[in-house]
Amino acid sequence: MRIWTLAWPIILSNITVPLLGLVDTAVVGHLPDSRYLAGVTLGATLFSFLYWGFGFLRMGTTGLVAQAIGRESPSDVRNLLGQSLIMAGVIGTLLIVFGTPLISFGLWLLDGSVQATPLAREYAEIRLWSAPAVLANYAILGWFLGQQNSRVTLMILVLTNSVNIVLDLWFVMGLGMTSNGVALASVLADYSALMFGGYLVLRQLGHLEGHFQRQRLLALKAYSALLNVNANLFVRTLGLLFAMAFFTAQGARQGDTVLAANAVLLQFIMLTSYALDGFAHAAESLVGRAYGRRDWQEFAATVRATAQFSFWTAAAAALLFALGGNQLVALLTGLSEVRDTAASYLPWMVAMPLIAVWSYLLDGVFIGTTAVREMRNSIFAGLAVYLPTWWLCQGLGNHGLWLAFTLFTLTRSAVLIAYYRRYRLTRWREAPITTHLR
């Protein structure tokens, strides 16, 4: 029951993410020139990748805070928040300072049209000012999740997206702004979320024992644990971003219809991840607490329970895609050629949830135990299978690409399962009682 209590706010908050994207698209899509929609799409894609790359500020904070809760160390809980917010502020400021070359490089990679790229640049230069707020919000969400308070995630994301939607409509429909209005709405929504999150933090600190330690916040060596965790998570995320970008690029090489069909099918994967992430986040918090206490019975019970929730959710998704995949595709696109193309690849969608579920779940377990090198290694093992498989199966067209991506996911799951089984026999268990004969 505790798992579901933690998971449902995360699942519900995840659903608000595509809703905001739909509103952005609808608002800009009603402007008289399609270049505004193209500009927002390019700019939003750039920032999705950029900010996702710094998601370690959420994940790393969650695992370490959960372990501090398990150790019953409220001072550590406080100081981890301070350290994470300082890191978020420093990184966010550096992004603003070096934003111009980063934006230029990102737009060069995206290779948009001559008409859309200047609008995308204007959008990006405005959005860049939200970097400190976005990264600080990551740290705050991770801090609360580590304390098993996932409802804050829902509250903050609902506020962010609600403010964003209202400002979108006001700036674009009311004030006559274009893509720049959408960007400004996002910036103001992110800082609104930060102010609300800051209020919730202050309220929580009032109930938390312990105190901030100046040395823990200002001495660089005091950041070693956080830096070590976050560095490995950052590298892991870069590998995952590369895998997704490579998949998109190779699909694009096969034509606009295949690219569009793959984009529709990737939404199925995102839909599944919204649910499975809820249980993975619950595992981060509960496993981290058990790990901090060295309570291996609670540890094992948590993994078993989250595995059951995750498996049955993945099985339901697979069944949904098997029985209603064509209908779901029809909801996402009215283009007959895209529908027909996507339909031929639906079997991959049926298999994917049952394969990916273990990587989602075990990511949560390994974040909770801060065994993040293993997560990093699973990504690179997956890439070592993914790229050669794609090369050897190019003759199979898009089926070869989906085969390579599926094997990438399967390898990730298999490597994490192997690590988990080994550590349950060595690190994550009661120390054996030894007797010495004299």
Solvent accessible surface area in square Angstrom, and as a share of the most:
residue,aa,sasa,rsa
1,M,178,0.79
2,R,111,0.40
3,I,11,0.05
4,W,108,0.38
5,T,38,0.22
6,L,2,0.01
7,A,0,0.00
8,W,78,0.27
9,P,0,0.00
10,I,5,0.02
11,I,30,0.15
12,L,83,0.41
13,S,0,0.00
14,N,25,0.13
15,I,91,0.46
16,T,20,0.12
17,V,78,0.45
18,P,49,0.31
19,L,90,0.45
20,L,32,0.16
21,G,36,0.35
22,L,123,0.61
23,V,29,0.17
24,D,21,0.11
25,T,68,0.39
26,A,51,0.39
27,V,4,0.02
28,V,1,0.01
29,G,40,0.38
30,H,143,0.64
31,L,36,0.18
32,P,134,0.84
33,D,55,0.28
34,S,91,0.59
35,R,89,0.32
36,Y,34,0.13
37,L,54,0.27
38,A,39,0.30
39,G,0,0.00
40,V,8,0.05
41,T,75,0.44
42,L,27,0.13
43,G,0,0.00
44,A,35,0.27
45,T,43,0.25
46,L,24,0.12
47,F,1,0.01
48,S,70,0.45
49,F,77,0.32
50,L,40,0.20
51,Y,12,0.04
52,W,112,0.39
53,G,4,0.04
54,F,30,0.13
55,G,11,0.10
56,F,10,0.04
57,L,1,0.00
58,R,33,0.12
59,M,24,0.11
60,G,1,0.01
61,T,0,0.00
62,T,0,0.00
63,G,0,0.00
64,L,22,0.11
65,V,0,0.00
66,A,0,0.00
67,Q,13,0.06
68,A,0,0.00
69,I,50,0.25
70,G,4,0.04
71,R,120,0.44
72,E,139,0.62
73,S,29,0.18
74,P,39,0.25
75,S,25,0.16
76,D,29,0.15
77,V,1,0.00
78,R,32,0.12
79,N,0,0.00
80,L,14,0.07
81,L,3,0.02
82,G,11,0.10
83,Q,3,0.01
84,S,0,0.00
85,L,57,0.28
86,I,69,0.35
87,M,21,0.09
88,A,0,0.00
89,G,29,0.28
90,V,83,0.48
91,I,30,0.15
92,G,0,0.00
93,T,72,0.42
94,L,89,0.44
95,L,11,0.06
96,I,42,0.21
97,V,97,0.56
98,F,116,0.48
99,G,0,0.00
100,T,87,0.51
101,P,82,0.52
102,L,72,0.36
103,I,4,0.02
104,S,43,0.28
105,F,117,0.49
106,G,6,0.06
107,L,6,0.03
108,W,179,0.63
109,L,108,0.54
110,L,61,0.30
111,D,119,0.62
112,G,27,0.26
113,S,57,0.37
114,V,128,0.74
115,Q,112,0.50
116,A,2,0.02
117,T,34,0.20
118,P,80,0.50
119,L,21,0.11
120,A,0,0.00
121,R,78,0.29
122,E,67,0.30
123,Y,3,0.01
124,A,0,0.00
125,E,78,0.35
126,I,46,0.23
127,R,31,0.11
128,L,13,0.06
129,W,152,0.53
130,S,0,0.00
131,A,0,0.00
132,P,31,0.19
133,A,0,0.00
134,V,15,0.09
135,L,0,0.00
136,A,11,0.08
137,N,12,0.06
138,Y,48,0.18
139,A,0,0.00
140,I,3,0.02
141,L,19,0.10
142,G,0,0.00
143,W,0,0.00
144,F,3,0.01
145,L,4,0.02
146,G,1,0.01
147,Q,27,0.12
148,Q,18,0.08
149,N,49,0.25
150,S,2,0.02
151,R,129,0.47
152,V,8,0.04
153,T,16,0.09
154,L,28,0.14
155,M,80,0.36
156,I,3,0.01
157,L,42,0.21
158,V,65,0.38
159,L,56,0.28
160,T,17,0.10
161,N,12,0.06
162,S,52,0.33
163,V,36,0.21
164,N,6,0.03
165,I,34,0.17
166,V,96,0.55
167,L,25,0.13
168,D,0,0.00
169,L,81,0.41
170,W,137,0.48
171,F,12,0.05
172,V,6,0.03
173,M,110,0.49
174,G,54,0.52
175,L,100,0.50
176,G,59,0.57
177,M,48,0.21
178,T,32,0.19
179,S,0,0.00
180,N,38,0.20
181,G,0,0.00
182,V,0,0.00
183,A,0,0.00
184,L,60,0.30
185,A,0,0.00
186,S,7,0.04
187,V,13,0.07
188,L,75,0.37
189,A,0,0.00
190,D,18,0.09
191,Y,76,0.29
192,S,29,0.19
193,A,0,0.00
194,L,47,0.23
195,M,143,0.64
196,F,56,0.23
197,G,0,0.00
198,G,25,0.24
199,Y,119,0.45
200,L,4,0.02
201,V,10,0.06
202,L,127,0.63
203,R,130,0.47
204,Q,49,0.22
205,L,22,0.11
206,G,66,0.64
207,H,150,0.67
208,L,30,0.15
209,E,133,0.60
210,G,36,0.35
211,H,112,0.50
212,F,81,0.34
213,Q,65,0.29
214,R,190,0.69
215,Q,125,0.55
216,R,61,0.22
217,L,33,0.16
218,L,115,0.57
219,A,28,0.21
220,L,140,0.70
221,K,155,0.66
222,A,31,0.24
223,Y,14,0.05
224,S,72,0.46
225,A,58,0.45
226,L,3,0.01
227,L,75,0.37
228,N,62,0.32
229,V,8,0.04
230,N,4,0.02
231,A,57,0.45
232,N,12,0.06
233,L,0,0.00
234,F,65,0.27
235,V,58,0.33
236,R,20,0.07
237,T,2,0.01
238,L,84,0.42
239,G,5,0.05
240,L,23,0.11
241,L,17,0.09
242,F,95,0.40
243,A,0,0.00
244,M,42,0.19
245,A,45,0.35
246,F,33,0.14
247,F,0,0.00
248,T,65,0.38
249,A,51,0.39
250,Q,20,0.09
251,G,0,0.00
252,A,47,0.36
253,R,170,0.62
254,Q,70,0.31
255,G,31,0.30
256,D,120,0.62
257,T,49,0.29
258,V,22,0.13
259,L,56,0.28
260,A,36,0.28
261,A,0,0.00
262,N,4,0.02
263,A,49,0.38
264,V,15,0.09
265,L,0,0.00
266,L,24,0.12
267,Q,92,0.41
268,F,5,0.02
269,I,26,0.13
270,M,80,0.36
271,L,86,0.43
272,T,10,0.06
273,S,9,0.06
274,Y,34,0.13
275,A,25,0.19
276,L,2,0.01
277,D,38,0.20
278,G,0,0.00
279,F,6,0.03
280,A,6,0.05
281,H,31,0.14
282,A,0,0.00
283,A,0,0.00
284,E,4,0.02
285,S,0,0.00
286,L,8,0.04
287,V,0,0.00
288,G,0,0.00
289,R,56,0.20
290,A,0,0.00
291,Y,41,0.16
292,G,9,0.09
293,R,112,0.41
294,R,128,0.47
295,D,52,0.27
296,W,22,0.08
297,Q,153,0.68
298,E,36,0.16
299,F,0,0.00
300,A,13,0.10
301,A,47,0.36
302,T,12,0.07
303,V,11,0.07
304,R,143,0.52
305,A,32,0.24
306,T,0,0.00
307,A,22,0.17
308,Q,111,0.50
309,F,72,0.30
310,S,2,0.01
311,F,74,0.31
312,W,173,0.61
313,T,35,0.20
314,A,0,0.00
315,A,26,0.20
316,A,61,0.47
317,A,14,0.11
318,A,7,0.05
319,L,107,0.53
320,L,85,0.42
321,F,5,0.02
322,A,58,0.45
323,L,137,0.68
324,G,14,0.13
325,G,2,0.02
326,N,88,0.45
327,Q,118,0.52
328,L,37,0.18
329,V,2,0.01
330,A,37,0.29
331,L,145,0.72
332,L,93,0.46
333,T,19,0.11
334,G,64,0.61
335,L,102,0.51
336,S,73,0.47
337,E,88,0.40
338,V,5,0.03
339,R,93,0.34
340,D,100,0.52
341,T,28,0.17
342,A,0,0.00
343,A,37,0.28
344,S,57,0.37
345,Y,22,0.08
346,L,16,0.08
347,P,91,0.57
348,W,52,0.18
349,M,1,0.00
350,V,43,0.25
351,A,37,0.29
352,M,6,0.03
353,P,3,0.02
354,L,72,0.36
355,I,34,0.17
356,A,8,0.06
357,V,0,0.00
358,W,74,0.26
359,S,2,0.01
360,Y,50,0.19
361,L,5,0.02
362,L,8,0.04
363,D,13,0.07
364,G,1,0.01
365,V,0,0.00
366,F,0,0.00
367,I,5,0.02
368,G,0,0.00
369,T,5,0.03
370,T,32,0.18
371,A,11,0.08
372,V,3,0.02
373,R,124,0.45
374,E,15,0.07
375,M,1,0.00
376,R,66,0.24
377,N,52,0.27
378,S,0,0.00
379,I,0,0.00
380,F,91,0.38
381,A,34,0.26
382,G,0,0.00
383,L,19,0.09
384,A,69,0.53
385,V,52,0.30
386,Y,0,0.00
387,L,60,0.30
388,P,65,0.41
389,T,18,0.10
390,W,38,0.13
391,W,164,0.58
392,L,143,0.71
393,C,24,0.14
394,Q,74,0.33
395,G,82,0.79
396,L,107,0.53
397,G,32,0.31
398,N,4,0.02
399,H,74,0.33
400,G,1,0.01
401,L,2,0.01
402,W,0,0.00
403,L,50,0.25
404,A,0,0.00
405,F,11,0.04
406,T,8,0.05
407,L,51,0.25
408,F,3,0.01
409,T,10,0.06
410,L,83,0.41
411,T,24,0.14
412,R,22,0.08
413,S,3,0.02
414,A,52,0.40
415,V,35,0.20
416,L,0,0.00
417,I,65,0.33
418,A,59,0.46
419,Y,35,0.13
420,Y,36,0.14
421,R,163,0.59
422,R,139,0.51
423,Y,8,0.03
424,R,62,0.22
425,L,132,0.66
426,T,83,0.48
427,R,142,0.52
428,W,5,0.02
429,R,99,0.36
430,E,114,0.51
431,A,84,0.65
432,P,91,0.57
433,I,164,0.83
434,T,94,0.55
435,T,113,0.66
436,H,153,0.68
437,L,177,0.88
438,R,275,1.00
